[in-house]
Amino acid sequence: MIYYERRGIYQVLNIFKLHGSTFPPAFLAAVLPGVFAGVLQHTRVFREYFDVLTLSGTGSSTAVWGGFTFVLGFLLMFRLAQSYHRFWCGTTAAYAMRASWLESTFALCAATRHSSREPEAIGIFKHLLVRLVSILHAVALADLEDQNDGGQLLAIDLEIIDGRGVNSQTWARLMESDRKVDLVFQWIQGLCTENLEHGVLSVPAPLLAHPWQALSKGMVHFREARKVGEIPFPFPFAQTVDCLLFLHWFVCPVVSSEYTKSSGWSAVFAFLQVFLMWALNRLAIELENPFGHDANDMDCVGLQVDFNKSLLTLLDPDLQDA
């Protein structure tokens, strides 16, 4: 995820940033049509082969080209709008997942305040709960990131709170499983059920319904976020847009050379048209999936670090007394 200033001189300087920008690939795609349009206008060697595109006479070719450009632009804007919607839905679901699991963990730890069990038992429950929730969030983010990369979960370096506090057998089962999120979620449910039976969770069972629901709601948000990354943009739509883009890339230099009598302006107009179309298409591709390792994807490492900082407040005795 790229964070940037949006006021003052930075509004101008941001135009020239290349990291994470869609301008470089669009520029490379537009250079050749621009050069070809300028050369075609300058030489006029094969003009007789492009009479069908000439703007003289009835002017019907102008309407055809305008209609074609309108259809392509409409499809690109529709794809961009849908991609932005996918991006926003995915990031919203990921943050809602994080909030639900934090809310559940805070409530479960608060339920131990008036427990009659010894402090050691309460401490063991809280420390193990915090570790497991940290692992749950880490494997969930790793799952979201690795859907498009075909990699193994936990392939990225996500910070986990005191992973050494979990025994080796538990780690072995986790690493062997291909359903890591479901497995850790099941462990947390089992831990809470066991400590409810043993009296560590000292509130009436109906009051525990809210943290249980929040924990489950976090899984629902995880599934919603995973849906965005797992289901790609419909292939027929993307194929049609790509086909029209290449057709536009090929025809645009010929049409631009007919619009102007200057080879320089022909090159400029062809370059700008192709640059605009390819930049919009590249922008839509960047926004289709907010999860991954690209510059414009969500910062999962930063989310995990911030998530752990919130969890660690539950283990600091100086912060527990109001």
C-alpha positions in Angstrom: 0.0 0.0 0.0 1.4 3.4 -1.0 0.8 6.3 1.4 1.3 9.8 0.1 0.8 13.4 0.8 -2.2 15.0 -1.0 -1.9 18.7 -0.3 0.2 21.6 -1.6 3.1 20.9 -3.9 2.8 17.2 -3.3 -0.3 17.2 -5.5 2.1 18.0 -8.4 5.0 15.9 -7.3 2.8 12.8 -7.0 2.4 12.9 -10.8 6.0 12.0 -11.3 6.2 9.1 -8.9 6.8 5.8 -10.7 6.5 3.3 -7.9 3.1 1.7 -8.1 2.1 4.0 -11.0 0.1 2.9 -14.0 1.9 5.4 -16.2 5.1 3.4 -17.1 3.3 0.5 -18.7 0.8 2.8 -20.4 3.7 5.0 -21.7 5.4 1.9 -23.2 2.2 0.8 -24.9 1.6 4.3 -26.4 5.1 5.0 -27.7 4.9 2.8 -30.8 1.5 4.0 -32.0 2.6 7.6 -31.5 5.8 7.1 -33.5 3.9 5.2 -36.2 1.3 8.0 -36.5 4.0 10.6 -37.0 5.9 8.5 -39.5 2.7 7.7 -41.4 1.7 11.4 -41.6 5.1 12.4 -42.6 5.7 9.9 -45.4 2.1 9.3 -46.7 3.5 6.2 -48.4 0.6 3.8 -47.9 -2.2 6.3 -47.8 -4.2 4.6 -50.5 -4.5 1.5 -48.4 -6.3 3.4 -45.7 -9.0 5.1 -47.7 -11.7 3.4 -45.6 -10.5 5.4 -42.6 -10.1 8.8 -44.3 -12.0 11.6 -42.8 -12.7 13.3 -46.1 -16.0 12.9 -48.0 -19.1 11.9 -46.1 -17.4 11.9 -42.7 -18.9 8.5 -41.8 -15.5 7.2 -40.7 -15.4 9.9 -38.1 -18.7 8.7 -36.6 -17.4 5.1 -36.7 -14.2 5.9 -34.9 -16.0 8.1 -32.4 -18.5 5.3 -31.7 -15.7 2.7 -31.3 -13.8 5.0 -28.9 -17.0 5.6 -26.9 -17.7 1.9 -26.5 -14.2 1.2 -25.5 -14.1 4.0 -23.0 -17.5 3.0 -21.6 -16.3 -0.6 -21.1 -13.1 0.6 -19.4 -14.9 2.9 -17.0 -17.3 0.2 -16.1 -14.5 -2.2 -15.4 -12.7 0.5 -13.4 -15.8 1.1 -11.3 -16.3 -2.6 -10.6 -12.6 -3.0 -9.8 -12.8 -0.2 -7.3 -15.9 -1.7 -5.7 -14.0 -5.1 -5.4 -11.0 -3.2 -3.8 -13.2 -1.4 -1.3 -15.2 -4.5 -0.4 -12.0 -6.6 0.1 -10.3 -4.0 2.3 -13.5 -3.3 4.3 -14.0 -7.1 4.9 -10.3 -7.4 6.1 -10.6 -4.5 8.5 -14.0 -5.8 9.8 -12.4 -9.2 10.3 -9.7 -7.6 12.4 -12.1 -5.5 14.4 -14.4 -8.5 15.2 -11.5 -10.7 16.4 -10.1 -7.9 18.6 -13.6 -7.2 20.1 -14.1 -10.9 20.9 -10.6 -11.2 22.5 -11.1 -8.1 24.6 -14.5 -9.4 25.8 -13.2 -12.9 26.6 -10.3 -11.5 28.6 -12.6 -9.2 30.5 -14.8 -12.2 31.4 -11.9 -13.5 33.6 -11.8 -10.4 35.8 -14.0 -11.9 38.6 -13.0 -15.5 38.2 -12.5 -17.6 41.3 -9.7 -19.6 39.8 -6.0 -19.0 40.7 -4.2 -16.2 38.8 -1.9 -18.7 37.2 -4.8 -20.4 35.4 -6.2 -17.1 34.3 -2.8 -16.0 33.0 -2.4 -19.2 31.1 -5.7 -18.8 29.4 -5.1 -15.1 28.5 -1.6 -15.7 27.1 -2.7 -18.7 25.1 -5.8 -16.9 23.8 -3.7 -13.9 22.7 -1.2 -16.2 20.9 -3.9 -18.1 19.1 -5.7 -15.0 18.0 -2.5 -13.5 16.7 -1.8 -16.7 14.8 -5.4 -16.7 13.5 -5.0 -13.2 12.1 -1.6 -14.0 10.6 -2.7 -17.1 8.8 -5.9 -15.3 7.6 -3.8 -12.5 6.0 -1.4 -15.0 4.6 -4.3 -16.9 3.0 -5.6 -13.8 1.4 -2.2 -12.8 0.1 -1.2 -16.1 -1.3 -4.4 -16.9 -3.3 -3.0 -15.4 -6.5 0.6 -16.4 -6.0 0.2 -20.1 -5.6 2.6 -20.1 -2.6 2.4 -21.7 0.8 0.6 -20.0 3.7 2.8 -18.2 6.1 5.3 -17.7 3.2 5.4 -14.0 4.1 7.0 -12.7 7.3 4.1 -11.9 9.5 4.8 -11.2 13.1 3.2 -13.6 15.7 3.1 -13.0 19.4 5.5 -15.4 21.2 5.2 -18.3 18.8 7.5 -20.3 21.1 4.7 -20.4 23.6 2.9 -22.9 21.3 4.2 -26.4 21.5 6.0 -28.1 18.6 3.2 -30.6 18.0 0.7 -27.9 17.5 3.0 -26.1 15.1 3.5 -29.3 13.1 -0.2 -29.9 12.8 -0.7 -26.3 11.7 2.0 -26.4 9.0 0.7 -29.7 7.6 -2.9 -28.5 7.3 -4.2 -26.9 4.2 -7.0 -25.3 6.2 -5.0 -23.3 8.7 -7.5 -20.6 9.4 -10.3 -23.1 10.1 -7.9 -25.2 12.3 -6.8 -22.2 14.5 -10.4 -21.0 14.8 -11.4 -24.4 16.1 -8.6 -24.3 18.6 -9.8 -21.0 19.9 -13.3 -22.2 20.3 -12.1 -25.3 22.1 -10.0 -23.2 24.4 -12.9 -21.0 25.4 -15.3 -23.9 25.9 -12.8 -25.7 28.1 -12.1 -22.6 30.3 -15.8 -21.9 30.6 -16.3 -25.3 32.0 -13.3 -24.8 34.4 -14.6 -21.5 35.7 -11.9 -19.3 34.2 -14.5 -17.4 32.3 -16.6 -16.3 35.2 -19.6 -14.5 33.6 -23.0 -16.1 32.9 -23.1 -18.1 29.7 -25.6 -15.7 28.0 -23.1 -12.8 28.4 -20.5 -14.9 26.5 -22.8 -14.9 23.4 -21.5 -11.6 22.2 -17.8 -12.5 22.1 -18.7 -15.8 20.5 -20.7 -14.1 17.9 -17.9 -11.6 17.2 -15.5 -14.4 16.8 -17.7 -16.1 14.3 -18.5 -12.8 12.6 -14.8 -12.3 12.0 -14.8 -15.6 10.1 -17.7 -14.4 8.0 -15.7 -11.3 7.1 -12.7 -13.4 6.3 -14.8 -15.4 3.8 -16.0 -12.2 2.2 -12.5 -10.9 1.8 -11.4 -14.3 0.4 -14.2 -14.2 -2.1 -12.7 -11.0 -3.6 -9.3 -12.5 -4.0 -10.5 -16.0 -5.0 -13.0 -15.1 -7.7 -11.4 -13.2 -10.6 -12.9 -10.6 -12.8 -15.1 -12.3 -15.4 -12.9 -13.6 -18.2 -15.2 -12.8 -21.1 -15.4 -9.2 -20.1 -11.6 -8.9 -19.6 -11.0 -10.7 -22.9 -13.4 -8.3 -24.8 -11.7 -5.2 -23.3 -8.2 -6.5 -24.1 -9.3 -7.3 -27.7 -10.7 -3.9 -28.2 -7.7 -2.3 -26.7 -5.3 -4.0 -29.1 -7.6 -3.1 -32.0 -7.6 0.5 -30.8 -3.8 0.3 -30.5 -3.4 -0.8 -34.1 -5.9 1.6 -35.7 -5.3 4.7 -33.7 -2.1 5.8 -35.5 -3.9 5.6 -38.9 -6.9 7.6 -37.7 -4.7 10.2 -36.0 -2.7 10.7 -39.2 -5.9 11.5 -41.0 -7.1 14.0 -38.4 -4.1 16.4 -38.7 -1.7 17.6 -41.3 1.3 17.7 -39.0 3.3 14.7 -38.2 4.1 16.0 -34.7 0.4 16.5 -33.8 -0.4 13.1 -35.3 2.1 11.5 -33.0 0.9 13.4 -30.0 -2.8 12.6 -30.5 -2.1 8.9 -31.1 0.1 8.8 -28.0 -2.4 10.5 -25.8 -5.4 8.3 -26.9 -3.5 5.0 -26.4 -1.9 6.2 -23.2 -5.3 7.1 -21.7 -6.9 3.9 -22.6 -4.1 1.7 -21.4 -3.6 3.7 -18.2 -7.3 3.2 -17.3 -7.1 -0.5 -18.1 -4.0 -0.9 -16.0 -5.6 1.0 -13.1 -8.6 -1.4 -13.2 -6.3 -4.4 -13.1 -4.4 -3.0 -10.1 -7.6 -2.5 -8.2 -9.3 -5.8 -8.9 -7.7 -7.6 -6.0 -6.4 -5.7 -2.9 -4.5 -8.7 -1.6 -1.0 -9.7 -2.7 2.5 -8.4 -2.8 2.2 -5.5 -5.3 2.8 -1.9 -4.3 -0.9 -1.0 -4.4 -2.1 -4.0 -2.4 -3.0 -3.9 1.3 -0.2 -3.7 3.8 -0.8 -7.0 5.6 2.5 -6.9 7.4 1.6 -3.5 8.9 -1.9 -4.7 9.8 -0.4 -7.7 11.6 2.0 -5.5 13.6 -0.8 -3.1 14.6 -3.1 -6.1 15.5 -0.4 -7.5 17.8 0.1 -4.2 19.5 -3.6 -4.1 20.4 -3.5 -7.7 21.7 -0.4 -7.0 23.9 -2.4 -4.4 25.8 -4.4 -7.3 27.3 -1.2 -8.8 28.8 0.1 -5.7 30.4 -1.0 -5.6 34.1 -0.4 -1.9 34.4 -3.0 -1.2 31.7 -5.8 -3.5 33.1 -6.9 -1.4 36.0 -9.0 1.6 35.2 
